[in-house]
């Protein structure tokens, strides 16, 4: 594994703070399906969440270059979105729900 891949895995592990089971459960909710860009039916974030579940269940040696590209995309999205945190209570906000589709619950310690 290259140093770049190791860094991507580390960054992905820090950005995605939900387990595969937590994310799968979340993706089944109406709230999850109501947020994001839906130009093709399913939102980009919801589709990404399904892929993240797969990535979380994939052994390190089985990850492909495409997997690493998606992991990098997830890290970038989570970092950008966290920087746009709205003021006030975010518990039931579209902002939080969108982040959760990408595997990050900003209310989770």
C-alpha positions in Angstrom: 0.0 0.0 0.0 1.4 3.4 -0.9 1.9 6.2 1.6 -0.8 8.1 -0.3 -3.3 5.3 0.1 -2.5 5.0 3.8 -3.1 8.7 4.3 -6.4 8.5 2.4 -7.5 5.6 4.7 -6.5 7.6 7.7 -8.4 10.7 6.6 -11.4 8.6 5.6 -11.4 7.0 9.0 -11.4 10.4 10.7 -14.1 11.9 8.4 -16.5 8.9 8.6 -17.5 8.6 12.2 -20.5 6.3 11.7 -20.2 2.5 11.6 -21.5 0.5 8.6 -24.5 -0.6 10.7 -25.3 3.0 11.8 -25.0 4.3 8.3 -27.1 1.5 6.8 -29.9 2.1 9.4 -29.7 5.9 8.7 -29.9 5.4 4.9 -33.2 3.6 5.3 -34.9 6.6 6.9 -37.1 9.2 5.2 -34.9 12.0 6.5 -31.9 10.5 4.7 -33.8 10.2 1.4 -35.1 13.8 1.6 -31.8 15.7 1.4 -29.3 16.3 -1.3 -29.2 16.7 -5.1 -31.7 14.4 -6.7 -31.1 15.0 -10.4 -31.1 11.3 -11.1 -33.7 10.1 -8.5 -31.4 9.1 -5.7 -29.3 11.9 -4.2 -25.6 12.0 -4.7 -25.0 11.8 -0.9 -27.4 8.8 -0.5 -25.6 6.9 -3.2 -22.3 7.8 -1.7 -23.6 6.5 1.7 -24.4 3.1 0.2 -20.8 3.0 -1.2 -19.4 4.1 2.1 -21.1 1.1 3.8 -19.5 -1.2 1.3 -16.1 0.5 1.8 -16.4 0.1 5.6 -17.0 -3.6 5.1 -14.1 -4.1 2.6 -10.8 -5.4 3.7 -7.8 -3.1 3.1 -6.1 -5.4 0.7 -9.3 -5.6 -1.4 -9.7 -1.8 -1.9 -9.4 -0.6 -5.5 -8.1 2.6 -7.0 -11.7 3.6 -7.5 -12.4 2.9 -3.8 -9.6 5.2 -2.8 -10.9 7.9 -5.2 -14.3 7.7 -3.5 -12.7 7.8 -0.1 -10.9 11.0 -1.1 -14.2 12.5 -2.4 -15.9 11.7 0.9 -13.1 13.3 3.0 -13.3 16.5 0.8 -17.1 16.7 1.1 -17.2 16.1 4.9 -14.5 18.8 5.5 -16.2 21.3 3.2 -19.6 20.7 4.7 -18.4 20.8 8.3 -17.0 24.3 7.6 -20.5 25.4 6.6 -22.1 24.6 9.9 -25.2 26.7 10.4 -25.9 28.6 13.7 -28.4 27.2 16.1 -29.6 23.8 16.8 -28.6 21.4 14.0 -30.0 18.1 15.3 -32.9 17.9 12.8 -31.3 20.1 10.1 -30.9 19.3 6.5 -27.2 20.2 7.0 -26.7 17.3 9.5 -28.8 14.9 7.5 -26.7 15.6 4.4 -23.5 15.0 6.3 -24.9 11.8 7.8 -25.5 10.5 4.3 -21.8 10.9 3.8 -21.0 8.9 7.0 -20.4 11.8 9.4 -22.7 12.6 12.3 -21.5 16.0 13.5 -23.3 15.4 16.9 -21.3 12.2 17.5 -18.3 12.5 19.7 
